[in-house]
Amino acid sequence: MENILSKYLMNSFFTFPVNALQEELKAIGWVDIASVERIWPDTLKIKLVEKQPAAIWNNALMTKDGRLFNEGVIPDDLNIPRLKGPIPQQVEVLQVYKKLSKILSLYGINAAGLHLRENQSWVLLLGNGIKIYLGKKELEARLLRFCKAYPAVFAEKIGQLASVDLRYPRGMAVQWKQQTER
């Protein structure tokens, strides 16, 4: 940012290239909105609004409307959903994540991510690392089947659960973590 501004220090108020500076500021990866304005008699007003990450998409940050930024630079301490899938489908994945996350929250379960595989099947990740295999269709109905079974079947053994496969028409397959004896 400083190196961009330093290029413009020698310009006078009247010859200052407002549009050029504004375009350079907009090109910065984390900047969502940049505006540069002359205020008479001797002031330059610069307004920057940063992009707010709503999710991590593959190896980039994603805004709530699906725009990607900061590719390859993901802070470790971000507590936002991790989404994966084919590049042109990031908006769809985010929308599906929001729907499924809302269903889970009604049952007190936390979603941490969603993956859309190359074969267009969905895998939901819970906050505690459990994978929920949803398949390609009827995602909400399948997830509701898990949520209804959760209190009676899984709640007390949640630390031992590894994954749940909901791709079966009337049931589910459960994989438990391997217990190692000491």
PLY file of the C-alpha trace (Angstrom):
ply
format ascii 1.0
element vertex 182
property float x
property float y
property float z
element edge 181
property int vertex1
property int vertex2
end_header
0.00 0.00 0.00
2.78 2.43 0.93
4.64 1.70 -2.28
1.51 2.55 -4.30
0.96 5.84 -2.47
4.64 6.82 -2.61
4.47 6.94 -6.43
1.97 9.79 -6.19
3.65 12.04 -3.59
5.15 14.47 -6.11
1.80 15.30 -7.79
0.07 18.58 -7.05
-3.55 18.84 -5.97
-4.64 19.89 -9.48
-2.65 17.33 -11.45
-3.21 14.40 -9.11
-4.31 11.31 -11.13
-7.30 10.34 -8.95
-8.55 7.61 -11.31
-5.13 5.97 -11.66
-4.65 5.76 -7.89
-8.18 4.45 -7.41
-7.60 1.66 -9.97
-4.30 0.65 -8.35
-5.95 0.49 -4.93
-8.83 -1.62 -6.30
-6.26 -4.08 -7.69
-5.01 -4.95 -4.17
-6.29 -8.45 -3.34
-7.97 -7.66 -0.03
-9.62 -4.40 -1.17
-13.33 -4.63 -1.98
-14.08 -0.94 -2.56
-11.60 1.88 -3.17
-12.48 5.50 -3.72
-10.24 8.53 -4.08
-11.68 12.03 -3.94
-10.26 15.58 -4.08
-11.66 17.91 -1.41
-11.01 21.61 -1.99
-8.64 23.29 -1.19
-5.91 20.79 -0.29
-7.23 17.40 0.83
-7.24 13.99 -0.76
-9.77 11.55 0.73
-9.02 7.85 0.29
-11.61 5.29 1.39
-10.84 1.55 1.44
-13.26 -1.22 2.37
-11.72 -4.64 2.81
-13.24 -7.90 1.60
-14.82 -9.99 4.34
-14.16 -13.74 4.01
-17.25 -15.92 4.39
-15.47 -19.22 3.68
-12.23 -20.81 2.57
-12.55 -22.15 -0.98
-9.85 -24.69 -1.88
-6.76 -22.49 -1.20
-8.37 -19.03 -1.40
-10.73 -16.90 0.67
-14.26 -16.38 -0.60
-16.71 -13.52 -0.03
-20.40 -14.19 0.72
-21.21 -13.58 -2.97
-18.62 -16.13 -4.17
-15.72 -13.87 -5.20
-12.30 -15.42 -4.52
-9.31 -13.50 -3.15
-5.97 -13.99 -1.34
-5.28 -17.23 -3.15
-2.57 -19.22 -1.37
-2.58 -16.92 1.68
-4.99 -18.35 4.27
-4.54 -17.24 7.89
-4.44 -20.24 10.26
-6.71 -18.69 12.88
-9.77 -18.17 10.66
-12.87 -19.90 12.03
-14.92 -20.02 8.84
-16.25 -22.94 6.76
-13.87 -24.82 4.48
-15.45 -25.48 1.10
-14.05 -27.45 -1.83
-15.18 -28.30 -5.30
-14.81 -27.61 -9.00
-13.86 -23.96 -9.63
-16.99 -22.62 -11.34
-19.30 -24.02 -8.63
-18.17 -22.06 -5.56
-21.43 -20.07 -5.27
-23.54 -23.23 -5.43
-21.38 -24.95 -2.79
-21.69 -21.94 -0.48
-25.49 -21.87 -0.87
-25.82 -25.60 -0.19
-23.51 -25.25 2.83
-25.73 -22.51 4.27
-28.88 -24.66 3.89
-27.31 -27.76 5.42
-25.64 -25.79 8.21
-29.00 -24.27 9.13
-30.58 -27.73 9.40
-27.73 -28.96 11.62
-27.92 -25.91 13.88
-31.55 -26.77 14.71
-30.20 -29.96 16.30
-27.25 -28.30 18.02
-24.69 -29.71 15.56
-21.94 -27.55 14.04
-20.95 -27.80 10.36
-17.33 -26.99 9.50
-17.19 -27.53 5.74
-18.63 -29.00 2.59
-16.95 -30.72 -0.35
-18.43 -31.19 -3.80
-16.49 -33.99 -5.42
-15.68 -34.22 -9.13
-18.49 -36.80 -9.52
-20.94 -34.20 -8.08
-21.48 -36.04 -4.77
-21.48 -34.09 -1.50
-19.51 -34.65 1.72
-20.40 -32.55 4.75
-17.78 -32.04 7.48
-18.87 -31.51 11.07
-16.98 -29.35 13.56
-15.55 -32.38 15.31
-14.08 -33.88 12.09
-16.90 -36.33 11.31
-17.64 -36.82 7.61
-21.24 -37.12 6.44
-21.55 -38.66 2.96
-24.73 -37.25 1.37
-24.50 -38.44 -2.22
-25.84 -36.50 -5.19
-29.53 -35.88 -4.47
-32.05 -35.39 -1.67
-29.33 -33.82 0.49
-31.67 -32.17 2.98
-33.83 -35.27 3.47
-30.75 -37.44 4.00
-29.26 -34.99 6.48
-32.55 -34.85 8.40
-32.41 -38.65 8.71
-29.01 -38.27 10.42
-30.20 -35.40 12.63
-33.22 -37.37 13.85
-31.02 -40.36 14.75
-28.35 -38.16 16.34
-29.73 -37.80 19.90
-30.46 -41.51 20.38
-27.64 -43.11 18.40
-24.66 -40.74 18.19
-24.80 -38.00 20.82
-23.17 -39.98 23.64
-20.55 -41.60 21.39
-19.74 -38.60 19.20
-16.04 -38.75 20.04
-15.84 -42.27 18.61
-17.68 -41.52 15.36
-15.58 -41.21 12.18
-18.16 -41.00 9.37
-21.78 -41.61 8.42
-22.81 -42.64 4.90
-26.37 -41.51 4.15
-26.45 -42.59 0.49
-28.70 -45.57 1.29
-32.45 -45.19 0.64
-33.64 -46.30 4.09
-30.62 -46.41 6.34
-27.06 -45.35 6.97
-23.63 -46.91 7.32
-21.59 -45.82 10.32
-17.82 -45.97 10.65
-16.39 -45.73 14.14
-12.85 -44.64 14.95
-10.48 -47.47 15.71
-10.03 -47.91 19.44
-6.43 -48.68 20.33
-5.81 -50.66 23.48
-2.97 -49.64 25.75
0 1
1 2
2 3
3 4
4 5
5 6
6 7
7 8
8 9
9 10
10 11
11 12
12 13
13 14
14 15
15 16
16 17
17 18
18 19
19 20
20 21
21 22
22 23
23 24
24 25
25 26
26 27
27 28
28 29
29 30
30 31
31 32
32 33
33 34
34 35
35 36
36 37
37 38
38 39
39 40
40 41
41 42
42 43
43 44
44 45
45 46
46 47
47 48
48 49
49 50
50 51
51 52
52 53
53 54
54 55
55 56
56 57
57 58
58 59
59 60
60 61
61 62
62 63
63 64
64 65
65 66
66 67
67 68
68 69
69 70
70 71
71 72
72 73
73 74
74 75
75 76
76 77
77 78
78 79
79 80
80 81
81 82
82 83
83 84
84 85
85 86
86 87
87 88
88 89
89 90
90 91
91 92
92 93
93 94
94 95
95 96
96 97
97 98
98 99
99 100
100 101
101 102
102 103
103 104
104 105
105 106
106 107
107 108
108 109
109 110
110 111
111 112
112 113
113 114
114 115
115 116
116 117
117 118
118 119
119 120
120 121
121 122
122 123
123 124
124 125
125 126
126 127
127 128
128 129
129 130
130 131
131 132
132 133
133 134
134 135
135 136
136 137
137 138
138 139
139 140
140 141
141 142
142 143
143 144
144 145
145 146
146 147
147 148
148 149
149 150
150 151
151 152
152 153
153 154
154 155
155 156
156 157
157 158
158 159
159 160
160 161
161 162
162 163
163 164
164 165
165 166
166 167
167 168
168 169
169 170
170 171
171 172
172 173
173 174
174 175
175 176
176 177
177 178
178 179
179 180
180 181
